[in-house]
Amino acid sequence: MATTPAPSETSGDELLEDSLGLLHRKALTILKRIRDGALDPETGHKVGPSFPISKAASLVGRTASAIREAERDGRLPERDRTASGHRVQYTLEELDHMRAVFGTRPWRAPGDTPAIISVSNFKGGVGKSTLALHLAQHFAIRGYRVLFIDCDSQASSTMMFGYRPDVDLGEDDTLYGHFHNPELLGVRSIIRKTHFFGLDLIPANLKLYNLEYEIAGYLAQNQSFDIIDIIAQAIDEVVDDYDIVIMDPPPALGMVSMAVLQAANAMVIPAPPSVIDFASTVSFIDMARTTMRQLEQLGGRVRPAYNFIRLVASRVDDSKSMHREILSMMRQVFGGSMIGSVLKVSAEIDNASSRMKTVYELDRPVTSHEVHNRCVRFLNDVCHDIEQDVLRTWDSRAGQFD
């Protein structure tokens, strides 16, 4: 005769904790497998992109013949060959050396103001991190000095740099560590080089969420709104080393997001042309405007006007009539406040993300050459439009837009 098991003395809370703990361990196993698949098997690190001589010449601003001539006369190192006799492709670091030799580095002049761009929207799933990552990598590929600051405790962007944020990083590796102990952890101590030459990273993990409580607690105790400048002050310590700073804030208008908006001098707002997403974007714009005005009225620093604010139609699906209709209305109403190019839905972006890569990191198409090339074109177009907005703010480039 079967016996009935005795009632467990384990509490419901303990059972829940055990169940969640088991799920967490299994999830980490999956995450490790995905991350390991994105790493180079020889080095154990992510590897940046490389380019054939034709593409390298375009990026450097010289002809392929000029590169070959510089290699022959010793201004550039002689190029190695593959087993099949082709030239070994050029890395981003080698492109930077070429630009130094040819005098074509696109860096801002000392008197130009670095672009500090917040890619913001308080609704998730609008393509915010996708746009921020590709934008930062675009600038690095073009030869600019870029700092990417992940301000979102979900740390999706940090993960794309090859980290398991809550395993590989501690709280002292993020902005939270710096703000918690600024004397010991200067901003430079938390900046990391990445597999993308010219693109540095301040990472995030879940500990960064504590900053929301600490800023709120400081405001309650001190009645001083200077605390909202904490990200701006951190950037000020290192901004002279960079041409462009890209910030990926949380998808919510909390304390950290307000500090990001206060630190930025430009804003890019991804806005999908669907009714719900667009309505959320409208609310975000109004709340951001109202919040910044209230901060000033309550004694916060009066921040200067942004150099530019641009909407980007994101996750656009041309096959959906409602997307086409809303996109048409957005273009009519927003005019010059909206960039002309659009960030479309693409299987190439999704498939690259599932490999913990961006489209710019793929060494071959995941879907088809046609889909891949079309995706690269619209990403390049969006990033190029924003690059032009940045250059217009630099006095040294004013002649380009006369």
N, C-alpha and C positions, 0 to 999 in steps of 0.2 A: 504494500500500500504506500502510495506516494505521501511524503511528508511536506507540509507547508513550511517554507522558509520562515525562520523567525524574523520579526520586524527589525529592520536595520536601525541601529542607533545613530546613524549618520544623519545630520540635519539636512533640511532642504537646501540651505545656503551652501553647505559643503558639497552636496551633489551637483549643484549648479556650477560651483567653482571648478570642480573636477571635470565636468563636461566641457565647460568653456576652455579650460586649460588644455584638454585633449584636442579640441578643435584648433586652438592656437598653435599647438605643436605640429599638427598635420598641415596647417596652412603655411607655417614657416618652411616645412619640407618642400612644398610645392614652389614657394617663392625662391628657395635656394636653387632648385632645379632650373627655373626660368632664368635666374640671374647667372648661374654658371654657364648656361647656354649662350649668354651674351658675351662671355669673357673669352679672350684669346687663350687657347689651350697651352700655348708655350709660356706666356708671360703671366697668366692668371689675372689680367687686367683688360678693361675695354680698350679697343683700338680705334683711333680717329680715322677719318676718311683719307683717301689718297686719290690722286688725279693723274690722268695721262697728260702728256706734254701739251696737247692742244687746249685742254681745259685749264691747265696750269698757266699757260700763256695768257688766256683770257682773264683769269683771276689776278694775275700779276700786272697786267696792263702792258705787256710786250708781246711780240710775235714769237712763235716757236723757233724761228730762225735766229732771233736775238738770243734766246736761251741757249741754243746749240753753239752759237758763236762765243758766248760768255763761258761756256764749258770748255771750248777749245782753247781759249786764250787764258784760262786759269782764274777768271773772276768768279766762276762757280765751279764746284767740284765736278770732276768727270763722272758721268752717270753709269751706274752698274747696269748690267743686262740680265734678263731672265735666261733660263735654259733654252728658250725658243728664240733668243736674240732680241727680244723687245726691251725697250727701256723700262727699268723699274719705275713705278709711279711715284709721284712727288707727294710728300706729307705736308701738313699745314706748317710745320716748323721750317721745312725747306722752302715753302712759298714765302714765308716771312723773311728768310735769308735772301731770297731772290729780290724781294721788294726793297730790302736794305741796299742791295748792290745796285739796282736800277733806280733807286730814289722814288719808288711808287707807293710807299706805305701811306695808307689813307688816314693816318692818325690826325686827330684835331690839333690845331695850333695851341700853344700855351695859353693864349687869351680866350680861347673858345670854352664855353660852358659844357661840361660833360652832360650827356643826355641821361637822365635818371627816369626810367620809364616804368610805370606800374601797369601791368596787364590785369585789369580788374573787372569783376562782375560778381555779385554776391549769390548767383545761382550756379550750382554745380552742373557739369555736363554740357557747358556751352563752348568748350574748346579752349578754355583759359590757359591751362598748363601746356596743351599742345601748341598753341600759338606762342606762348612765352619761350618754350624750349627751342622751337624752330627759328624764332626770331633771334635768340641769342646765338645759336649756331650759325645762322646766316651771317651775322655780323662778324663772327670769328673767321668764317670761311673767306669773307671779304677782306680780312686783314686788320680789323679793329681790335682794340684791347677791351675785353668784355668781362664784367663781373655779374654773375647770376646769383641773386639772393632768394633762396626759398624761404618764404615767410609763412607757409602753410604747414601746420603740424601734421596734416595727412601725408606730406612729404612725397607726393607722386613725382615731382620733378627730381628730387634727390635720388629716388630709386632709379630714374633713367640714366643717372651718371654711374650706375653700377653698385649702388649701396643697398643693403637691407637696412633702412634707416634706424629701426628700433633694436637691431642686433649689432650692427657695425658701428653705430655712433652713440655717444653718450650726450647728456645734456650740456656738457662743457664744449661740445663740438658745434653747437648751434648759437644763434643769437641769444638764446636764453642764458647760456653760460656766460656770455660776454656781459649781459645786463645784470646778471646776478653777482658777478665779481669782475667788474671792468678793470680794476687795477691789476689783477692777476692774468686775466684773459683779454688782452687787447684784440681789436678787430682783426689785425693781421694774423693772429695766432689761430683763428678759426677759418681763414680763407684757404681753400684747397685747390691745387692744380688739378686739372681734369685731363681726360684722354683727348679732348679737343684743345690743341695748342692755341693760346690766346684767350681761352675762356676759363675763368676761375669761378669757384663755387663757394658760397656760404650755405651749408646744408641745413636741413630741418629734420626733426623727428617729433614723435608725439609729446616729448617733454616741452617743446616750444609752446604748447597750449597753455602751460602754466603762466606764460607771460600775460595772457588775457586777464587772469586773476590778479597778478601782481600790479599791472597798470591800474586796474579798477580799484584795488586796495590802496594804492598810492594816492589816487585822486580823492578817495573818500577821506583819507587821513590828513592830507596836506592841502587840499583845495587848490592845488597848483597844476596847471595844465602843461607845464614845461615837459612833463613826462612823455607827452605825445611826440616830442621831438627826438625820442631815443634812437629811432632808426636813422633819422636825418643826421644826428650827431655821429653815429657809427660810420655812415657813408662818408661824412666829411673827413674822417681820419685817413681814408685811403683813396678817395675819388680822383686825386691827381694822377694816380697810376693807370687810370682807365679812360677810354673814350665814351663808353656806354655802360650803364648799369641797368639790368633788367630785374624787376621784382615780381615774384609770383605770390600774391597775398592770398589769405583764406577766402573761400567763397561765402563770406558773410561780412557784414559791416560791423565788426566788433572792434575792440581796442587795438589789436595788431593791424587790422585793415586801415583804421584811422591814422595810425602812425605811418603806414606805408603811403597813404595819400598825402600826408604832411611832408614826407621826405621827397616825393616825386616832383619833377618839373615837367613831366609829360604823362599822358594817360592814353592807353589803348583799351577800348572796351569791345570785347567780342560779343556779338549779338546775333543769335540764330534767328532766321525769319519765320519762326513759328509763333503762334498767338501767345502761348503760355510763356515761352522764353523771352519774347519781346516785351511782354507786359512786365516781367520781372526786371528786365533791363531798364525800362522806364522808371520803375520804383527805385532801382539802384541809383540812377542818375539823380533823382529828386532827393533821396536820402543822403547821398554823398554831399550834394550842394547844401542841404539844410544842416547837416552835421558840421561841416567845415565852417559855416557861418556862425553856428552856435558856439563852437570852440573859440572863435575870435571874440565873440561878444562876452564870453565868460573869462576872458583873460589870456587865452592862448596866443601864440605867436601868429601875427598876420602874415600868412605865407604869400609870396608873389604869385601872380597869375601863371598858369601852366604855359609852357612854350607852345604846346599843341595838345589837343584832345581829339582823338579819332575813333570813330566806330568802325568795326570790321564785321561785315556779315560773315558769320561762322556757321559751320555744319550745314551748308547750303546743299539741298538736294534738288537738282534741276528737274527731276522727274515728278516732283510734287507741285501741283498747280498753286497751292496755297503759299508755298515757299516763293514761287515766282511772283505771285501777286504782292505779298508783303515786301519782298525785296524791291520791287518796282516802287512801292510807296515810300520805303525807306530812302531810296535814292532821290526821289522827288523832294521829300521833306527836308532831309538832312543836308543835301547838297555837298558842299566842300567839307563838312564835318565828318563825312564818311569817305573812306578810301575807295577808289574805284574797283580794285580787285576784291575777290571774295575767297573765303576759305571753305572749300567744298568738302562734303562727305566723301571719303575715299576708303576703299578696302585696304589700300596700301598703308595708310596711317594706322588703321586698326591692327593689321597684321604685323607691322613694324613694332607697334607698342607691345604686342603679345610676345615679342622677342626682346623686350626691354631695350628697344632702339627707336630712334626717330627715323624718318624717311631719309634724312641727310646722312645717316650712318650706314644705310644699307649698301653693301658692295655689289648687290645684284637685285633685280626685282623679285618681290615675293609673289606678286600676282602675275602680271604679264608686263612686257616692255611698254605696251601702249598705256596701260593703267598707271604704271610707275612714272613714265615720262609726263603724263598729263598731271599727275599729282605734284611732281617736282615743279612743273611750270606754274601751277597756281600758288604753291607755297612761295616760290621765288618772286612772283608778282606781288603778293601781299607784303612780303618782307622788303622788297625793293621800294614799294610805296612808302612804307614807314621809314626806311633809310633816307629817302628824299626829304621827309619831314624833319629828320634829325639834322641833315646837312644844311637845311635852310636856317637853322638856329645858330650855325657857326659863322661868325663874321668872316673867317678866312675863306669860306666857300661862297660868299655872297655873290661873287662874279658869275658863278655857274647858273644863277637863277634870274639874272637881269633880263 
